[in-house]
Amino acid sequence: TLHNDGNSAVTVSSVLTLGSSNFSIVSGPSNYTLAAGSTVDVVVAFDANSGTNGLRSGTLLAVIPGVSPYPTVTLRGQVGSSQPGGAATESILHNALSIRILSLSPQPASSDGITVRYAAKGDTPLRRADLRTLSGRLVLSVPINLNPDRVIQTLFIPTESLSSGTYILTLSNGQQTAQSLITIRK
């Protein structure tokens, strides 16, 4: 999870893995504006069946122009693991939450709409996504049709009926909530 604890938004140009070729990015931000105080998740896969048995390590690097040094996370995986489930997938999703907004595209949103990529795991499915004004007034509610075979989901939110401005996107399953700011420019 990348967290912007600064006072202003930053742009995450890309995320990449360094070191072992067993690591690969499953999902992560690219040219993504990360608002102050917000978070975005990066999911990294580990191929536990490639190469000779043994420990592999790597680094996840977030390229953020103007931020030095770039944020990094150490990655570790075991090739040939005999443990149940092995070490097939390495994830830096925050395990305490079952819902995470991964990306918004385009951001700012176009007059047509915005595509939301999110991770949803757990037994309680999401039913809808809500857009509210900064004062909390509900302006749009979009039903969600989940694909139960996928953790990473996409949702298109039409914005043609909304005015230019900043809105709060809320995804919730009644127990956990993920929120992000969406800017619409027409």
Secondary structure as a PSIPRED ss2 file (coil, helix, strand):
# PSIPRED VFORMAT (PSIPRED V4.0)

   1 T C   1.000  0.000  0.000
   2 L E   0.000  0.000  1.000
   3 H E   0.000  0.000  1.000
   4 N C   1.000  0.000  0.000
   5 D C   1.000  0.000  0.000
   6 G C   1.000  0.000  0.000
   7 N C   1.000  0.000  0.000
   8 S C   1.000  0.000  0.000
   9 A C   1.000  0.000  0.000
  10 V E   0.000  0.000  1.000
  11 T E   0.000  0.000  1.000
  12 V E   0.000  0.000  1.000
  13 S C   1.000  0.000  0.000
  14 S E   0.000  0.000  1.000
  15 V E   0.000  0.000  1.000
  16 L E   0.000  0.000  1.000
  17 T E   0.000  0.000  1.000
  18 L E   0.000  0.000  1.000
  19 G E   0.000  0.000  1.000
  20 S C   1.000  0.000  0.000
  21 S C   1.000  0.000  0.000
  22 N C   1.000  0.000  0.000
  23 F E   0.000  0.000  1.000
  24 S E   0.000  0.000  1.000
  25 I E   0.000  0.000  1.000
  26 V E   0.000  0.000  1.000
  27 S E   0.000  0.000  1.000
  28 G C   1.000  0.000  0.000
  29 P C   1.000  0.000  0.000
  30 S C   1.000  0.000  0.000
  31 N C   1.000  0.000  0.000
  32 Y E   0.000  0.000  1.000
  33 T E   0.000  0.000  1.000
  34 L E   0.000  0.000  1.000
  35 A C   1.000  0.000  0.000
  36 A C   1.000  0.000  0.000
  37 G C   1.000  0.000  0.000
  38 S C   1.000  0.000  0.000
  39 T E   0.000  0.000  1.000
  40 V E   0.000  0.000  1.000
  41 D C   1.000  0.000  0.000
  42 V C   1.000  0.000  0.000
  43 V E   0.000  0.000  1.000
  44 V E   0.000  0.000  1.000
  45 A E   0.000  0.000  1.000
  46 F E   0.000  0.000  1.000
  47 D C   1.000  0.000  0.000
  48 A C   1.000  0.000  0.000
  49 N C   1.000  0.000  0.000
  50 S C   1.000  0.000  0.000
  51 G C   1.000  0.000  0.000
  52 T C   1.000  0.000  0.000
  53 N C   1.000  0.000  0.000
  54 G E   0.000  0.000  1.000
  55 L E   0.000  0.000  1.000
  56 R E   0.000  0.000  1.000
  57 S E   0.000  0.000  1.000
  58 G E   0.000  0.000  1.000
  59 T E   0.000  0.000  1.000
  60 L E   0.000  0.000  1.000
  61 L E   0.000  0.000  1.000
  62 A E   0.000  0.000  1.000
  63 V E   0.000  0.000  1.000
  64 I C   1.000  0.000  0.000
  65 P C   1.000  0.000  0.000
  66 G C   1.000  0.000  0.000
  67 V C   1.000  0.000  0.000
  68 S C   1.000  0.000  0.000
  69 P C   1.000  0.000  0.000
  70 Y C   1.000  0.000  0.000
  71 P C   1.000  0.000  0.000
  72 T E   0.000  0.000  1.000
  73 V E   0.000  0.000  1.000
  74 T E   0.000  0.000  1.000
  75 L E   0.000  0.000  1.000
  76 R E   0.000  0.000  1.000
  77 G E   0.000  0.000  1.000
  78 Q E   0.000  0.000  1.000
  79 V E   0.000  0.000  1.000
  80 G C   1.000  0.000  0.000
  81 S C   1.000  0.000  0.000
  82 S C   1.000  0.000  0.000
  83 Q C   1.000  0.000  0.000
  84 P C   1.000  0.000  0.000
  85 G C   1.000  0.000  0.000
  86 G C   1.000  0.000  0.000
  87 A C   1.000  0.000  0.000
  88 A C   1.000  0.000  0.000
  89 T E   0.000  0.000  1.000
  90 E E   0.000  0.000  1.000
  91 S E   0.000  0.000  1.000
  92 I C   1.000  0.000  0.000
  93 L C   1.000  0.000  0.000
  94 H C   1.000  0.000  0.000
  95 N C   1.000  0.000  0.000
  96 A C   1.000  0.000  0.000
  97 L C   1.000  0.000  0.000
  98 S C   1.000  0.000  0.000
  99 I E   0.000  0.000  1.000
 100 R E   0.000  0.000  1.000
 101 I E   0.000  0.000  1.000
 102 L E   0.000  0.000  1.000
 103 S E   0.000  0.000  1.000
 104 L E   0.000  0.000  1.000
 105 S E   0.000  0.000  1.000
 106 P C   1.000  0.000  0.000
 107 Q C   1.000  0.000  0.000
 108 P C   1.000  0.000  0.000
 109 A E   0.000  0.000  1.000
 110 S C   1.000  0.000  0.000
 111 S C   1.000  0.000  0.000
 112 D C   1.000  0.000  0.000
 113 G E   0.000  0.000  1.000
 114 I E   0.000  0.000  1.000
 115 T E   0.000  0.000  1.000
 116 V E   0.000  0.000  1.000
 117 R E   0.000  0.000  1.000
 118 Y E   0.000  0.000  1.000
 119 A E   0.000  0.000  1.000
 120 A E   0.000  0.000  1.000
 121 K C   1.000  0.000  0.000
 122 G C   1.000  0.000  0.000
 123 D C   1.000  0.000  0.000
 124 T C   1.000  0.000  0.000
 125 P C   1.000  0.000  0.000
 126 L C   1.000  0.000  0.000
 127 R C   1.000  0.000  0.000
 128 R E   0.000  0.000  1.000
 129 A E   0.000  0.000  1.000
 130 D E   0.000  0.000  1.000
 131 L E   0.000  0.000  1.000
 132 R E   0.000  0.000  1.000
 133 T E   0.000  0.000  1.000
 134 L C   1.000  0.000  0.000
 135 S C   1.000  0.000  0.000
 136 G C   1.000  0.000  0.000
 137 R C   1.000  0.000  0.000
 138 L E   0.000  0.000  1.000
 139 V E   0.000  0.000  1.000
 140 L E   0.000  0.000  1.000
 141 S E   0.000  0.000  1.000
 142 V E   0.000  0.000  1.000
 143 P E   0.000  0.000  1.000
 144 I C   1.000  0.000  0.000
 145 N C   1.000  0.000  0.000
 146 L C   1.000  0.000  0.000
 147 N C   1.000  0.000  0.000
 148 P C   1.000  0.000  0.000
 149 D C   1.000  0.000  0.000
 150 R C   1.000  0.000  0.000
 151 V C   1.000  0.000  0.000
 152 I E   0.000  0.000  1.000
 153 Q E   0.000  0.000  1.000
 154 T E   0.000  0.000  1.000
 155 L E   0.000  0.000  1.000
 156 F E   0.000  0.000  1.000
 157 I E   0.000  0.000  1.000
 158 P E   0.000  0.000  1.000
 159 T C   1.000  0.000  0.000
 160 E C   1.000  0.000  0.000
 161 S C   1.000  0.000  0.000
 162 L C   1.000  0.000  0.000
 163 S C   1.000  0.000  0.000
 164 S C   1.000  0.000  0.000
 165 G E   0.000  0.000  1.000
 166 T E   0.000  0.000  1.000
 167 Y E   0.000  0.000  1.000
 168 I E   0.000  0.000  1.000
 169 L E   0.000  0.000  1.000
 170 T E   0.000  0.000  1.000
 171 L E   0.000  0.000  1.000
 172 S E   0.000  0.000  1.000
 173 N C   1.000  0.000  0.000
 174 G C   1.000  0.000  0.000
 175 Q C   1.000  0.000  0.000
 176 Q C   1.000  0.000  0.000
 177 T E   0.000  0.000  1.000
 178 A E   0.000  0.000  1.000
 179 Q E   0.000  0.000  1.000
 180 S E   0.000  0.000  1.000
 181 L E   0.000  0.000  1.000
 182 I E   0.000  0.000  1.000
 183 T E   0.000  0.000  1.000
 184 I E   0.000  0.000  1.000
 185 R C   1.000  0.000  0.000
 186 K C   1.000  0.000  0.000
